[in-house]
């Protein structure tokens, strides 16, 4: 997960003294290397991103950072979006200063700060919605070229599937690190090339390798070793435990948010029942104002279709009292993807335009609105929710969008299960639905789903930790296998840790998924191939044990 690097280069310093004649530099690969246009999220991990008097951080600076943490997504979800490179047009159209005095009243530095604060407050569901939004980024290849290149939705599905697997594996890796770390304010980059369409001749694995999931920004981080940790005072050891919990919690939540975005966007194999389009007036200082909505049956239309917008209470929306009825124009088509695609097809919903919208910017002294449309859909079985939004059209009552959204239908509903199982056996065990709930449920259900996700990660992490411990222990046992007790059923049972005195048999599924191979023996005795079953917990001590069959 670290950045790829080529090594250390020693460079001379022009005009420096003899004592400082050169400088050593670490040569790292630029994340943009090989990309035409890198779309990248810079996500700062941890609900607390500063600590007073830690690696040069002053108490005042830490206090300011604590205040910022409380106002941003760090406090709510354990991470926040610090930067978004190459966002889609929909996000670019969301001007955080629109309702203040307009962009022209602020200089470039003030505009950048306002944009950054908007990103820092953005919840993860919205972050990932914009991240995989490719409906305007790629030029659509058209049905005629689908046999040659992957559609934008196909690329986005592979990218997000790979990110889900890697983030889950990162959560497991954090659990295998038994020495607590203090990585304050470090970040993770998620990215992919949004500047081109990929030929179907390009292997899927090559596309996956081009996805970026990298840790960086170690300016206020410490690499803590078991020896260093043992020598620290109790207060410092507890401090490391606290910050390591912050970090792991942030990674766990990020992996969960990515996974539920994938599930609800790309996981429906039974198709979609209806689509809903809601039109809002964008407000930068408060929640956007609802204007009206329509419900669309997902079946192909014969060209553009115009319908009236319905208000909050079922009334017809009008431009003003007694004025013309507000309308929305759309069209729908079905697109089938070629054989071998990970997606069976997609409903293409095009939001063409709206007309005769009411003006809602009264507090800004205007008779216009800043409309945008949100497309949502519910699957036929009701288990999946899709949502995406159009661009904001400023100061307009008759906006033209002409934006097409794809509601994809999965070819294999178990794709996410396979990705999790590859990251950590047992993590993808069904059912995933109660774990990866959509965003419209109550907070109690969200918390229950997060607890279930953490439990899955803990269980998979314990197996992975025991497996890595067993693999290291097997090397130490190589020269002394004949001193270990052998049972009457020809199995050699060895404790992973010295305090363990018993072992439990592994299930066939565990043994299959976590099988290892080691050799025991010496020059004077034959070598035996030993099949190491999956680590299990001792019935007596609860510690991990290993069963070795000779």
C-alpha positions as CSV (number, residue, x, y, z in Angstrom):
1,X,0.0,0.0,0.0
2,X,3.0,2.3,0.2
3,X,4.1,4.3,-2.9
4,X,6.3,2.5,-5.3
5,X,9.8,3.8,-5.1
6,X,13.1,3.2,-7.0
7,X,15.5,3.9,-4.3
8,X,17.6,6.7,-2.8
9,X,19.5,9.2,-4.9
10,X,22.3,11.5,-3.7
11,X,22.2,14.9,-5.3
12,X,24.8,17.7,-5.0
13,X,23.6,21.0,-3.6
14,X,24.8,24.0,-5.6
15,X,26.6,26.6,-3.5
16,X,26.4,24.5,-0.3
17,X,29.3,24.2,2.3
18,X,31.5,21.1,2.4
19,X,29.4,19.8,5.3
20,X,26.2,20.0,3.4
21,X,27.4,19.3,-0.1
22,X,24.7,16.7,-1.0
23,X,21.2,15.7,-0.1
24,X,19.6,12.2,-0.2
25,X,16.2,12.0,-1.9
26,X,13.8,9.2,-2.0
27,X,12.7,8.6,-5.6
28,X,9.0,7.6,-5.7
29,X,6.7,6.9,-8.6
30,X,4.2,9.6,-9.3
31,X,0.6,8.3,-9.0
32,X,-0.2,10.0,-12.3
33,X,2.3,8.0,-14.1
34,X,0.6,6.1,-17.0
35,X,-2.7,8.0,-16.6
36,X,-4.2,10.4,-19.1
37,X,-6.4,11.9,-16.4
38,X,-6.1,10.6,-12.8
39,X,-9.2,10.9,-10.8
40,X,-8.0,10.7,-7.2
41,X,-9.5,11.0,-3.7
42,X,-7.1,12.2,-0.9
43,X,-8.8,10.9,2.3
44,X,-7.3,11.8,5.7
45,X,-7.8,8.9,8.1
46,X,-8.8,9.1,11.8
47,X,-11.4,11.0,13.8
48,X,-8.6,12.9,15.4
49,X,-6.0,14.3,13.0
50,X,-3.7,16.2,15.3
51,X,-2.1,15.9,18.7
52,X,-0.5,18.7,20.7
53,X,3.3,18.5,21.0
54,X,3.5,15.5,18.7
55,X,6.3,15.7,16.1
56,X,6.4,19.5,16.0
57,X,2.6,20.2,16.3
58,X,2.0,23.1,18.6
59,X,-0.8,23.1,21.1
60,X,-2.5,26.0,19.4
61,X,-2.3,24.3,16.0
62,X,-3.6,21.0,17.4
63,X,-6.5,22.9,19.0
64,X,-7.5,24.5,15.7
65,X,-7.3,21.1,14.0
66,X,-9.5,19.6,16.7
67,X,-12.1,22.2,16.0
68,X,-11.9,21.5,12.3
69,X,-12.3,17.7,13.0
70,X,-15.5,18.4,14.8
71,X,-17.0,20.4,11.9
72,X,-16.0,17.9,9.2
73,X,-16.6,14.2,8.3
74,X,-13.7,13.1,10.5
75,X,-15.8,13.2,13.6
76,X,-18.8,11.5,12.1
77,X,-17.3,8.7,10.0
78,X,-13.6,8.6,11.0
79,X,-12.1,10.1,7.9
80,X,-12.6,13.1,5.6
81,X,-12.0,14.1,2.0
82,X,-9.1,16.5,1.8
83,X,-8.8,16.7,-2.0
84,X,-10.5,15.5,-5.2
85,X,-8.4,15.5,-8.4
86,X,-10.2,15.6,-11.7
87,X,-13.8,15.5,-10.4
88,X,-16.7,15.0,-12.8
89,X,-18.7,18.0,-14.1
90,X,-21.5,17.4,-11.6
91,X,-19.3,18.0,-8.6
92,X,-17.5,20.9,-10.3
93,X,-20.8,22.7,-10.8
94,X,-21.5,22.7,-7.0
95,X,-20.3,26.2,-6.1
96,X,-20.0,26.6,-2.3
97,X,-20.0,30.4,-2.6
98,X,-23.0,30.6,-4.9
99,X,-25.4,32.0,-2.3
100,X,-22.9,34.3,-0.6
101,X,-21.9,37.0,-3.0
102,X,-21.0,35.0,-6.0
103,X,-17.6,33.7,-7.1
104,X,-16.5,37.1,-8.5
105,X,-16.5,38.6,-5.0
106,X,-13.8,36.2,-3.8
107,X,-10.2,35.7,-4.9
108,X,-8.8,32.3,-6.0
109,X,-7.4,31.5,-2.6
110,X,-10.8,32.1,-0.8
111,X,-12.6,30.1,-3.5
112,X,-10.2,27.2,-3.0
113,X,-10.6,27.2,0.8
114,X,-14.4,27.2,0.4
115,X,-14.3,24.3,-2.0
116,X,-12.0,22.3,0.3
117,X,-14.3,22.9,3.3
118,X,-17.2,21.6,1.3
119,X,-15.3,18.4,0.4
120,X,-14.2,18.0,4.1
121,X,-17.8,18.0,5.2
122,X,-19.0,15.7,2.4
123,X,-20.3,12.3,3.7
124,X,-18.9,9.1,2.2
125,X,-22.0,8.2,0.3
126,X,-21.8,11.4,-1.6
127,X,-18.0,11.1,-2.0
128,X,-18.2,7.7,-3.7
129,X,-21.2,8.7,-5.7
130,X,-19.1,11.4,-7.3
131,X,-16.0,9.2,-7.5
132,X,-17.6,6.6,-9.7
133,X,-19.7,9.1,-11.7
134,X,-18.5,8.5,-15.3
135,X,-21.7,9.5,-17.1
136,X,-20.0,12.7,-18.4
137,X,-16.3,12.0,-18.0
138,X,-15.9,9.4,-20.9
139,X,-17.4,10.0,-24.3
140,X,-20.0,7.3,-24.7
141,X,-18.8,4.8,-27.3
142,X,-22.3,4.1,-28.6
143,X,-23.8,0.7,-29.2
144,X,-21.8,0.2,-32.3
145,X,-18.4,0.2,-30.5
146,X,-19.3,-1.8,-27.4
147,X,-17.7,-4.9,-29.0
148,X,-14.4,-3.0,-29.1
149,X,-14.2,-0.9,-25.9
150,X,-15.7,-1.1,-22.4
151,X,-18.5,1.2,-21.6
152,X,-17.9,3.8,-18.8
153,X,-20.1,1.9,-16.4
154,X,-18.1,-1.3,-17.0
155,X,-14.9,0.5,-16.1
156,X,-16.3,2.1,-13.0
157,X,-17.6,-1.3,-11.8
158,X,-14.2,-3.0,-12.1
159,X,-12.5,0.0,-10.4
160,X,-14.8,0.1,-7.4
161,X,-14.7,-3.7,-7.1
162,X,-10.9,-3.6,-6.9
163,X,-11.0,-0.8,-4.4
164,X,-13.4,-2.7,-2.2
165,X,-11.1,-5.8,-2.2
166,X,-8.0,-3.8,-1.4
167,X,-9.6,-1.7,1.3
168,X,-10.9,-4.9,3.0
169,X,-7.5,-6.4,2.7
170,X,-6.0,-3.3,4.3
171,X,-8.4,-3.6,7.2
172,X,-7.2,-7.2,7.7
173,X,-3.6,-6.1,7.4
174,X,-4.1,-3.5,10.2
175,X,-5.4,-6.3,12.4
176,X,-2.3,-8.3,11.7
177,X,-0.2,-5.5,13.0
178,X,-0.3,-6.3,16.7
179,X,2.0,-3.3,17.7
180,X,-0.2,-0.2,17.9
181,X,0.9,2.7,15.6
182,X,0.5,6.4,15.8
183,X,-0.1,7.6,12.3
184,X,-1.6,11.1,12.8
185,X,-3.1,12.8,9.9
186,X,-1.9,10.3,7.3
187,X,-3.9,9.8,4.2
188,X,-5.0,7.1,1.6
189,X,-5.3,7.8,-2.1
190,X,-8.0,6.1,-4.2
191,X,-7.7,6.7,-7.9
192,X,-8.1,5.5,-11.5
193,X,-7.6,6.8,-15.0
194,X,-10.8,8.6,-16.0
195,X,-9.3,10.0,-19.2
196,X,-9.9,7.1,-21.6
197,X,-12.0,4.2,-22.5
198,X,-10.3,0.8,-22.3
199,X,-10.3,-1.7,-25.1
200,X,-11.9,-5.1,-24.5
201,X,-8.5,-6.6,-25.5
202,X,-6.9,-5.1,-22.4
203,X,-7.1,-7.9,-19.8
204,X,-9.2,-7.1,-16.7
205,X,-6.2,-7.7,-14.5
206,X,-4.3,-4.9,-16.2
207,X,-7.1,-2.5,-15.5
208,X,-7.2,-3.6,-11.9
209,X,-3.4,-3.1,-11.5
210,X,-3.9,0.5,-12.8
211,X,-6.2,1.3,-9.8
212,X,-4.5,3.3,-7.1
213,X,-5.0,2.4,-3.4
214,X,-1.9,3.9,-1.6
215,X,-1.0,5.2,1.8
216,X,0.9,8.4,2.0
217,X,1.5,11.6,4.1
218,X,3.7,10.3,6.9
219,X,4.9,13.7,8.2
220,X,3.5,13.1,11.7
221,X,3.7,9.4,11.9
222,X,5.9,7.0,13.9
223,X,6.9,3.4,13.0
224,X,6.4,1.6,16.3
225,X,8.1,-1.7,16.8
226,X,7.4,-4.4,19.5
227,X,10.7,-3.6,21.2
228,X,10.1,0.2,21.2
229,X,6.5,-0.3,22.4
230,X,7.6,-2.5,25.3
231,X,10.0,0.2,26.5
232,X,7.5,3.0,26.5
233,X,5.8,4.2,29.7
234,X,2.3,3.0,30.3
235,X,0.8,6.4,29.3
236,X,2.6,6.4,25.9
237,X,1.5,2.8,25.3
238,X,-2.1,3.7,25.9
239,X,-1.7,6.8,23.7
240,X,-0.5,4.5,20.8
241,X,-3.5,2.2,21.4
242,X,-5.9,5.1,21.2
243,X,-4.6,6.5,17.9
244,X,-4.3,3.1,16.4
245,X,-8.0,2.5,17.2
246,X,-8.7,5.8,15.4
247,X,-6.8,4.7,12.4
248,X,-8.2,1.2,12.1
249,X,-11.7,2.6,12.7
250,X,-11.3,5.0,9.8
251,X,-10.1,2.3,7.5
252,X,-12.9,0.0,8.5
253,X,-15.5,2.6,7.9
254,X,-14.0,3.6,4.5
255,X,-13.9,0.0,3.4
256,X,-17.6,-0.4,4.4
257,X,-18.7,2.7,2.6
258,X,-16.9,1.7,-0.6
259,X,-18.5,-1.8,-0.3
260,X,-22.0,-0.6,0.1
261,X,-21.6,1.9,-2.7
262,X,-20.6,-1.1,-4.9
263,X,-23.4,-3.3,-3.8
264,X,-26.1,-0.8,-4.4
265,X,-24.7,0.6,-7.6
266,X,-23.5,-2.6,-9.3
267,X,-24.9,-5.5,-7.3
268,X,-28.5,-5.9,-8.6
269,X,-28.8,-8.9,-10.9
270,X,-32.7,-8.9,-11.0
271,X,-33.0,-5.5,-12.6
272,X,-34.7,-2.3,-11.6
273,X,-38.3,-1.6,-11.0
274,X,-38.8,2.1,-11.2
275,X,-36.7,5.3,-11.4
276,X,-37.5,8.5,-9.6
277,X,-36.3,11.9,-10.7
278,X,-36.4,14.8,-8.1
279,X,-35.5,18.4,-9.0
280,X,-33.9,20.6,-6.4
281,X,-32.8,24.2,-6.1
282,X,-29.1,24.1,-5.1
283,X,-28.3,26.0,-1.9
284,X,-24.7,26.4,-0.8
285,X,-25.5,27.5,2.8
286,X,-28.3,25.1,3.6
287,X,-30.1,22.0,2.4
288,X,-31.2,22.3,-1.2
289,X,-34.8,23.1,-1.7
290,X,-37.1,20.5,-3.2
291,X,-39.0,21.6,-6.3
292,X,-40.8,18.5,-7.7
293,X,-40.5,14.9,-8.7
294,X,-41.7,12.3,-11.2
295,X,-41.7,8.5,-11.2
296,X,-40.7,6.6,-14.3
297,X,-41.4,3.1,-15.4
298,X,-38.3,1.5,-16.7
299,X,-39.2,0.6,-20.3
300,X,-37.9,2.0,-23.6
301,X,-39.5,5.2,-24.7
302,X,-40.2,6.3,-28.3
303,X,-38.0,9.4,-28.2
304,X,-38.3,12.3,-25.7
305,X,-41.2,12.1,-23.2
306,X,-42.5,15.1,-21.2
307,X,-44.3,14.8,-17.9
308,X,-45.4,17.3,-15.2
309,X,-43.5,17.6,-11.9
310,X,-45.4,16.7,-8.8
311,X,-44.9,18.6,-5.5
312,X,-44.4,17.4,-2.0
313,X,-48.1,16.8,-1.4
314,X,-49.1,15.5,-4.8
315,X,-50.0,18.9,-6.3
316,X,-48.8,20.1,-9.7
317,X,-45.7,22.2,-9.5
318,X,-46.2,25.6,-11.3
319,X,-43.8,28.4,-12.3
320,X,-45.8,30.8,-10.0
321,X,-49.3,30.9,-8.6
322,X,-51.6,30.3,-11.6
323,X,-48.7,29.9,-13.9
324,X,-47.6,27.2,-16.4
325,X,-47.1,23.7,-15.0
326,X,-43.4,22.7,-14.5
327,X,-42.3,19.8,-16.6
328,X,-39.5,17.3,-17.0
329,X,-38.4,15.8,-20.3
330,X,-36.6,12.4,-20.4
331,X,-36.0,9.3,-22.5
332,X,-35.2,5.7,-21.6
333,X,-33.4,2.9,-23.5
334,X,-32.0,-0.5,-22.7
335,X,-28.4,-1.3,-23.5
336,X,-27.1,-4.9,-23.6
337,X,-23.4,-5.4,-22.9
338,X,-21.4,-8.0,-24.9
339,X,-20.9,-11.6,-23.8
340,X,-18.3,-11.9,-21.1
341,X,-18.9,-8.5,-19.6
342,X,-19.3,-8.3,-15.8
343,X,-22.5,-6.4,-16.4
344,X,-25.5,-7.9,-18.3
345,X,-26.8,-4.5,-19.4
346,X,-28.1,-1.2,-18.3
347,X,-31.1,1.0,-18.4
348,X,-30.1,4.3,-19.9
349,X,-32.1,7.2,-18.4
350,X,-31.5,10.5,-20.1
351,X,-32.6,13.7,-18.2
352,X,-33.1,16.1,-21.1
353,X,-34.5,19.3,-19.6
354,X,-37.0,20.9,-17.2
355,X,-39.3,23.9,-18.0
356,X,-41.3,26.4,-16.1
357,X,-39.6,25.8,-12.8
358,X,-40.5,28.2,-9.9
359,X,-37.9,30.7,-8.7
360,X,-36.8,29.9,-5.1
361,X,-33.8,32.2,-4.6
362,X,-35.8,34.9,-2.9
363,X,-33.3,35.4,-0.1
364,X,-30.6,36.1,-2.6
365,X,-32.8,38.7,-4.2
366,X,-33.4,36.7,-7.4
367,X,-36.4,35.3,-9.1
368,X,-34.5,32.3,-10.5
369,X,-33.4,28.9,-9.1
370,X,-30.2,26.9,-9.4
371,X,-31.7,23.6,-10.4
372,X,-30.2,20.1,-10.5
373,X,-31.9,16.7,-10.8
374,X,-31.3,13.6,-8.7
375,X,-32.0,10.2,-10.2
376,X,-32.8,7.3,-7.8
377,X,-33.9,3.8,-8.5
378,X,-35.1,0.8,-6.5
379,X,-34.4,-2.8,-7.6
380,X,-37.3,-5.2,-8.4
381,X,-36.6,-7.1,-5.1
382,X,-36.3,-3.8,-3.1
383,X,-32.8,-4.7,-1.8
384,X,-30.8,-2.2,-3.9
385,X,-30.8,1.6,-4.2
386,X,-29.1,3.7,-6.9
387,X,-28.6,7.4,-7.0
388,X,-26.8,10.0,-9.1
389,X,-27.2,13.7,-9.8
390,X,-26.9,16.1,-12.7
391,X,-24.9,19.3,-12.9
392,X,-26.2,22.4,-11.2
393,X,-27.4,25.0,-13.7
394,X,-27.1,28.4,-12.1
395,X,-29.9,31.0,-12.3
396,X,-32.2,29.2,-14.7
397,X,-35.9,28.3,-14.7
398,X,-35.6,26.2,-17.9
399,X,-32.4,24.2,-17.4
400,X,-31.1,21.9,-20.2
401,X,-29.0,18.9,-18.9
402,X,-29.1,16.2,-21.6
403,X,-27.3,13.8,-19.2
404,X,-27.6,10.0,-19.4
405,X,-27.3,7.8,-16.4
406,X,-26.9,4.0,-16.5
407,X,-28.7,1.7,-14.1
408,X,-26.6,-1.4,-14.5
409,X,-27.7,-5.0,-14.1
410,X,-25.1,-7.4,-12.8
411,X,-24.1,-10.6,-14.6
412,X,-23.1,-12.3,-11.4
413,X,-24.7,-11.2,-8.1
414,X,-21.9,-12.8,-6.1
415,X,-19.1,-10.6,-7.5
416,X,-18.6,-8.7,-4.3
417,X,-18.6,-12.0,-2.3
418,X,-15.7,-13.3,-4.5
419,X,-13.8,-10.0,-4.0
420,X,-14.0,-10.2,-0.2
421,X,-13.2,-13.9,-0.1
422,X,-10.0,-13.2,-2.2
423,X,-9.1,-10.5,0.3
424,X,-9.8,-12.6,3.4
425,X,-11.5,-16.0,3.5
426,X,-14.8,-15.8,5.4
427,X,-15.2,-12.0,4.9
428,X,-17.6,-12.5,1.9
429,X,-19.8,-15.2,3.5
430,X,-23.5,-14.5,2.7
431,X,-25.6,-12.7,3.4
432,X,-24.0,-9.3,2.8
433,X,-27.4,-7.5,2.6
434,X,-27.8,-6.9,6.3
435,X,-24.2,-5.7,6.5
436,X,-24.1,-3.3,3.5
437,X,-27.4,-1.5,4.1
438,X,-28.5,1.5,1.9
439,X,-28.4,5.0,3.2
440,X,-32.2,5.4,3.6
441,X,-32.4,3.3,6.8
442,X,-32.6,4.4,10.4
443,X,-29.4,5.2,12.3
444,X,-29.8,2.2,14.6
445,X,-29.8,-0.1,11.5
446,X,-26.6,1.7,10.2
447,X,-24.9,1.1,13.6
448,X,-26.0,-2.5,13.6
449,X,-24.6,-3.0,10.1
450,X,-21.3,-1.3,11.1
451,X,-21.0,-3.6,14.1
452,X,-21.6,-6.7,11.9
453,X,-18.9,-5.4,9.5
454,X,-16.4,-5.0,12.3
455,X,-17.2,-8.5,13.6
456,X,-16.6,-9.9,10.1
457,X,-13.3,-8.1,9.9
458,X,-12.2,-9.2,13.4
459,X,-13.0,-12.8,12.6
460,X,-11.2,-12.8,9.3
461,X,-8.3,-10.8,10.8
462,X,-7.9,-13.4,13.6
463,X,-7.7,-16.2,11.0
464,X,-5.2,-14.2,8.9
465,X,-3.1,-13.3,12.0
466,X,-3.0,-16.9,13.2
467,X,-2.1,-18.1,9.7
468,X,0.8,-15.7,9.4
469,X,1.9,-16.6,13.0
470,X,1.7,-20.3,12.1
471,X,3.7,-19.9,8.9
472,X,6.5,-18.2,10.9
473,X,6.3,-20.8,13.6
474,X,6.5,-23.7,11.0
475,X,10.0,-22.5,10.1
476,X,11.1,-22.6,13.7
477,X,9.7,-26.2,14.1
478,X,11.5,-27.6,11.1
479,X,14.5,-29.0,13.0
480,X,12.5,-30.3,16.0
481,X,9.4,-31.9,14.6
482,X,10.2,-35.3,16.1
483,X,10.0,-33.9,19.6
484,X,6.4,-32.9,19.2
485,X,3.6,-35.2,20.4
486,X,2.0,-37.2,17.6
487,X,-1.6,-38.4,18.1
488,X,-3.0,-41.8,17.3
489,X,-4.7,-40.5,14.2
490,X,-1.3,-39.5,12.7
491,X,-1.8,-35.8,13.2
492,X,0.8,-33.6,14.8
493,X,-0.7,-30.9,17.0
494,X,1.5,-27.9,17.7
495,X,0.6,-24.7,19.6
496,X,1.0,-21.4,17.8
497,X,2.1,-19.9,21.1
498,X,3.8,-21.6,24.0
499,X,0.9,-21.1,26.4
500,X,-1.5,-23.1,24.1
501,X,-1.8,-26.8,25.1
502,X,-4.6,-28.1,23.0
503,X,-5.9,-27.8,19.4
504,X,-9.3,-28.2,17.8
505,X,-9.9,-29.7,14.4
506,X,-10.5,-27.4,11.4
507,X,-13.5,-27.4,9.3
508,X,-13.1,-28.7,5.8
509,X,-13.9,-25.2,4.4
510,X,-11.2,-23.6,6.6
511,X,-8.7,-26.2,5.7
512,X,-9.4,-25.7,2.0
513,X,-9.2,-21.9,2.1
514,X,-6.2,-21.6,4.4
515,X,-4.1,-24.6,3.5
516,X,-0.3,-24.2,3.9
517,X,2.6,-26.5,3.2
518,X,5.7,-27.0,5.3
519,X,8.5,-29.6,5.6
520,X,9.7,-31.1,8.8
521,X,12.7,-33.2,9.4
522,X,16.5,-33.2,9.5
523,X,19.5,-34.8,7.7
524,X,19.2,-38.0,9.8
525,X,15.4,-38.4,9.4
526,X,13.1,-38.4,6.3
527,X,11.3,-35.2,5.4
528,X,7.5,-35.3,5.7
529,X,5.2,-33.0,3.8
530,X,2.9,-31.5,6.4
531,X,-0.5,-30.0,5.5
532,X,-1.3,-27.2,7.9
533,X,-5.0,-26.7,8.5
534,X,-6.6,-23.4,9.2
535,X,-5.7,-21.9,12.7
536,X,-8.5,-22.4,15.2
537,X,-9.2,-21.3,18.8
538,X,-8.3,-23.6,21.7
539,X,-11.3,-24.8,23.7
540,X,-9.3,-24.4,26.9
541,X,-7.5,-21.1,26.4
542,X,-9.2,-19.4,23.5
543,X,-5.8,-18.8,21.8
544,X,-5.1,-19.8,18.2
545,X,-3.9,-23.3,17.5
546,X,-2.8,-25.2,14.5
547,X,-3.4,-28.8,13.3
548,X,-0.7,-30.3,11.2
549,X,-1.4,-33.6,9.4
550,X,1.8,-35.6,8.6
